[in-house]
Amino acid sequence: MKKFNWNYPTTMWVGENRIKDLGSACKTLNINKPLLVTDSGLAQSNIVRNVLSNLKADGITVELYSNVVGNPTGTNVNEGVDYYKKNKCDGVIAFGGGSGLDVGKAVAFMSCQTLSIWEFEDVGDNWTKANSDKIAPIIAVPTTAGTGSETGRASVILNEETGVKNIIFHPKFLPSIVILDPVLTVDLPPKITAATGMDALAHNLEAYCAPGFHPMADGIALEGMRLINKWLIEAVKNGSNLDARMNMLTAASMGSTAFQKGLGAIHSLSHPVNALNNVHHGLSNAIFMPYVLTYNRDVIEQKIIKVCDYLELKDKTFKGFINWVLDLRKKLDIPHKLSEIIEEKDFQLDRLSKMALKDPSTGGNPKKLTEADMKIMYQNSMSGNLF
């Protein structure tokens, strides 16, 4: 497999076993004592053990913070910052899936701030409140192909007091070096590979459908969807296929790059369910996808037909695209209805709908939405009613 160095949107070291270059990445950024941020499961894995050993061999002293949970919290970030300062670290290695990456980036950002993290929610120009001079350098190493957080300028963090997932934004959340190594994703279970892959699809798809003029994002999103169409099922069925793993990692990074244009109601509906019902983000995105698409049909139909053409689908119509999504989900063993994973008694329709409308992703939806619209989409996703 050939190796490449990419520089869009940031420096990316890409290819098989590039994780061995992590020490070089630290030295490039003058990081002598990094804090590696990851989750507890990965912290106990051979992958992380080997990384720590290789860094030590490269003469780099590394500290480890691994208390990150699936839907990461403000507490995770605060603990990480305290650990960073206590051990006098000078950079962050954000390592893992979306949770580890989001917390790692937030720890690097908050290591020099005096305001609360919630002061930097992605609303208006909140990011300008930050002290941006001493934000710690970040190296991002994804071990899943989904969130694309490694190429993103934000982290999604749960505020335990409000029960709301907040998007925290600053331009310097963008890592300085990203390492994309397909070997790190080989051991991902099929279900996680499927859910994270559908997350990557949601990012590319919503970015493409978002209103506004950003042809660069549109082009990236289209190619990201093509890669997912070609490689996701193979990655799920044959996890040792490095070509499939590499292409899915690439598509995930492309999705995050593209959604600087915007997201939409797939994410607006997902974030509250992730926060209140602890549902995996990629799984909820996959479930909501066809319901949001059909609700937006009158304003996105022509765009979707273009996607059909680019993906070379046999049925190049809006319904043909919906059927492609449904067939893909079926092959990946993803539920058709939200009620298959959340019981009716645990489904807080009114609260969820209010939270979804306030979610920052709502502004990028191609169709202006109301709380009533959110209720309808939630109800449809619970009942399975598509058309």
N, C-alpha and C positions, 0 to 999 in steps of 0.2 A: 504494500500500500504506500503510495506517495505521501510525502509530508508537505504541508503548506504553511506559510505564515500570512494570515489575513489581517487587514486593517480597517474593516468596516463592521460595526461602528467603533471597534476598539482592536487592540492587538490580540490576535488569536493564534495559538499554537495548536495545530490540528494534525491528528494522525495516531496510528497505533503506538502505544507505549510512550506517548509524549508526557505522561505523568512523571517519567524519569527526569524530565527537564524542570521539575518544580523548583529545585534548588537554584538552578540558573535564573529562573523567573524572580526568585527572591533577591538574588544578587543584582539583577538588572534594575530592580526598584529600590536597591539599598535597604532591604529588609533584613535585619540581623536576628531579630527575635520575634517571629510571627506568632499570632494566636490562630490556631486552626479551629474553626467553628464548624461543628457537625452535630448529627443526632446520636443518641446513645447506641442505637443498633449498629451504625457504621463505625462508631468509635471502637467497637469490639471486633470488627471485621479484620481479615487479613489485609484488605486494601489499605486501611488506615495504618495498621501496624507497619506495613511495608513503607508507606509514605513517611512515617515518623522515623523509621530506621534509615531510609535514604537521605532524609534531611540532615540527620545527625552525622551521617558519613560525609555529607557535603560541608560540615562544619557549621551548621545552622541550628541554634537552640530553639526548639519549638514548644509552645504551651498548647494545651488542649482544653477547649470548652465544648461539652457534648450534652448539655441538658436541653437541647432543642426538641420541641414537640411537633406533632404533625401539622397543626394549625398554629404557627408560632405566635407567642404572646409578648406583650410589653415586658413582662417579668423576665423572659428569656433574654431580651435585649439588655435590660438593666443588669442582670447577672453577668452577662458577657462583658459589658463595659467595665464593671467592677473588677472582673478577673483580668481584663486587659490592662487596666491601670495598676492593679496590685502587682502584676508580674512585669511591669514596665516594658510592655510589648511595643513594637514600632511598625506593625503592619498586620493585616488579616488575610488568612487563607480561608475563603468561604467554600466549604466542601460538602457536597451531597446533592440531595434533591432541592426542590424549591424552598423548603423550610430552612435547611442549612445555609443556602445561598442568601435568602432574605435576611436571616438573623445576622449572618456574617457581615453583609453590607451595612446593615443598620448599626452594628457594633462599631465598625470603622467610622461611620458617620458621627455617631453619638459620643465617641471617645473624646471629642473636644468641645461638646456643646454644654451650655448652661441651662437652656430651656428644656422643658419636657419634650419627649419624642412626638407627642400629639400636637405640639405647636407647628409641626412640619407636615401636617396632612396635606395631600395634594389638592389644595383649594386655593384659588387665586394665586397670589405671589408669596404664599407662606414660606417657600423655600429661601426667599431672600433674607429671612430672619437669621439664617444659620451663620455661624462662624466657619467660613469655608477655607480658611488658610491652613488649618492643621488637621484636616480630615485624613485619616490614616490610609495609606495605599492598600489596594485590594487586589488579590489574585483569586479568581473564581474557577472552581473545578466541579462541573456538574457530573453527577453519577446517574441521573435520569434524563430522559429526552422528553421534556414536557414544558416546564414553565418558561424556559429560556431566560431565567432571571440573571444569568451570567452576562447578558447583553442589555439588561434593563437599567433604567435610572430611578428605580423605585423598589420598595419592599412592602409587602402586604403583611401587616402585623395586627393581631387581635388585641383589642383593648378589653381586658377582663372586666373592668368596672361597667362598661356600657354594653358589652356583648357584641360590639361592632368591629368588623375588620376594616382597618384604616389603611389607605395607600399613602405611604410616606415617600416624599419625592425630593430629590436634589440632583442636579446634573452630575455631581461627583460621586453619586452612588454607582456610577458606571465603573466596573473594574478596570484596572490598568492593563492586566494581562488575563486572558482566558485560556484554559487548557481544555481542549476537546479530545478526549481519548476514549474510543469505543470500548476498549478492554474493560474500563471501569463499569460499563453498563451490562456486561455479558451475564452476570448472575442475577439480574433483576427478574423477579417472578413474572410469568405471563400476564397476570392480572394488573400488576403495576405498570408493566410495559404498555398494556392496552390503554389504561386510564391516562397515563402521562402522554401517550401518543395522541389521544383524543383532545387533551389539553392543548397540545401544540397545534392541532387542527383548528380548534376554537380560536386561538390567537390569530392565526393566519387568515381564517375566514372572516372573523369580525373586523380585523384591520382592513381587509379588502372591501367589505361592505360599508365601513364607516364613511360618513359624508366628508367632503372637503377635497382639496386638490393636493395629492401627494403621490405622483406616479411612481416614484422610487419605491415607496412602501407597497404600492399595489403590485409592482413587478416582483418584489421579494415575496409577498404573500402568495401570489399565484404559483411561483416555483416551489415555495414551501409546501403548498397543498399537493402539488404534483409528486414531490418526494414522499410525502406521507401516503398518498394513494398507492405508490409503487412499493414502499418498503415496510409499512407498519405491520401488516399481517405477517410478513416474513419474519420480522423482528420478534413478534409474539410466538410464532410457531417454531422458529429456529433461533433461539437466543444467542447461539454461538456464531452466527453469521455476522462478521465484523463489518461487512459492507452495509448490511441492513442497519446495524447499530450506529455506524458513522453517519449514514444519511438521515437517520431519525434525530441524532444529536444536532446535525446541521439544520434540519427543519425546525427544531425547537428554538435554536438561536435566531433563526430567520423570523419566526413568529414574534418574538419579543422585539426584534429590530423593527418589524413592520408596524406593531401596534402603538408606536409613537404617534401614529395617525389617529388612533382611537380604538376602543373596544365597543361593547354594547350590552344588550340585555341578557345575553348568555351569562356574562360575568356578573351583571347586576343581580340576577336571580341566584347565582351560585354563592356569592360571598356571604349572604345572611344564613343560608343553609349550612355552609361550612362552619360558621361561627356558632350557631345555635344547636345544630344537630351533629356536628363533628363528622360531616361527610367529606370524603376525599374530593379535593377541588377538581381534578381532572374527570372523575366519575360524574360529578354533578354537572359539569360543563357538557359532557357527552349526553347526559339525559335531557338537559334543557335544549340542546342544539336544534332539533327539528321543530320544536314548539315555537321557538323564537323566530326561526326562519319563516315558518308559515305565517306568523303574526306580522312579520315585516314584508310579506310577499309583494304587496302593491308598490313598494318603493325600491325593492332590490331585484326584482325578477330579471331584468335585462342583464344586470351584473352577474347573476347566478348562471344565466345561459352562457355567458362568456367563460365562466369557470368550467362548465360542462365541456365546452369546446376545447379548452386548454388541457383538461384531464382526459380528453378523448373518450368520454362516456358515450355509450351507444345511444342512450336517450338524452338528447341535448335540450331538455326542457326543465322548467322549475321543478315539476313533479319528478322528473328523472333524477335530479340532484337529490331531492328528499329521499327517494328510494335508494340512492347510492349510500346516503348517510345511514339509513335504517338497515341496509344490508351489511354495511361495515360494522355497525354496532352489534348486529346479530352474530357475525363471524367472530367478534371479539368477546362475546358473552356478556355484553353490557345491557342492563335492564332497560326496558322501554318506558317504564313508568317510575316516577319518584316514589310512589306508594309501595314499590317493591323493596325499598330500603329504609323508608320512614313510615312509621305507623301513623294513622290518622290522628290519634290522640296526642301525638308529639308534634303535630304540624300546626304551627301558630300562624295561620294565614294572614291575619290583619297585621301582626307585628312584622312578619317577613316582607309583606308588600310595602309597608312604610319604609323599611330598611333598604329594600331594593330600589325604590324610587330615589332615595337619597344617595345611593352608591355613586361614586365618581364615574363609573363606567357608563352610567345611564346617558350621560351627555353625548357619548359617541354613537348611540344607537341611531340607525338611519331614519327611524320614525320617532317623532316626539311621543313620549309616554306619560301616562298618568298612573296614579295608584290603582285605579280600576283596571288598567291594562295589565299591571303586574299581577293583580289578583287572578285575572282570566288566564294568564300564562301559567301561573302556579297551579290553578285548578285543572287546566288541560294536562299539565305534566303529571298530576296525581291520577287523573282518570284515564290518561292515554288517548284523549281526544285530539286528533291532529287537524282534521279538515272540517 
